[in-house]
Amino acid sequence: MRWSSSAASEIRADVVALWQGGGMVIEVRAASVFDDVRAVIGPKSPDASVCWCLSYRIPSKENRELRGTARAARVRALVQEDPAPGVLAYDGDVPVGWAAVHPRADTHFATFRKIPHVDDGDVWSIWCFRVRPGHRRKGVMHALLDGAVEFAQAHGASSVEGYPVDSKEERVDLTMAYVGTRRLFEKAGFEKAADTTSVLSGFPRVLMRRALS
């Protein structure tokens, strides 16, 4: 069950969206607290050179050069910017999920040849989800997607798009599920706008889009 953003705002001023399902109430807020972002997408060892969801967010050259704690420092800087680099899902005060969302023009998708441009409008991209173990299959990804849409709309986006796999109801490996599935996006009101030449874990990716009023 999804609650409206107006109802959410009566609870906390920074709540983007609110969901109830799977035995939990999920609040989605802007990813403006670094420690909470780190809890969801950061490594166990601070020196590890994990993605930190930077691969599509910053220029490829910079992404290749950043190592270890420098990657965390880059994310810390992004978290302090406006808009924040994404949204976080919370179970109470515990961060349990992450979704990256940002204007496409400022991401790798602005030049990524395998994913076409539908138009040159003020479109935002949603490209990465992460749900912490113990909180999966409870509606967190649905809440994250809804929250990412509302976050983009609040910042003036004319439309939002994602690039999930079209798995045809087949099971998707968890390590490759970070882009979401076509079905997930369809349930959030997105429609297929184009095919892509990108393939992930053997599944083709499709461009899903939703216009915003």
Secondary structure, DSSP 8 states (H G I E B T S, - for coil): -EE-HHHHHTT-TTEEEEEEETTEEEEEEES--HHHHHHHHS-SSTT----TT-TTTS-HHHHHH--THHHHHHHHHHHTSSS-SEEEEEETTEEEEEEEEEEGGGSGGGT-TTS--S-SSSEEEEEEEEE-TTSTTSSHHHHHHHHHHHHHHHTT-SEEEE--B--TT----GGGGGG-BHHHHHHTT-EEEEEEEEEETTEEEEEEEEE--
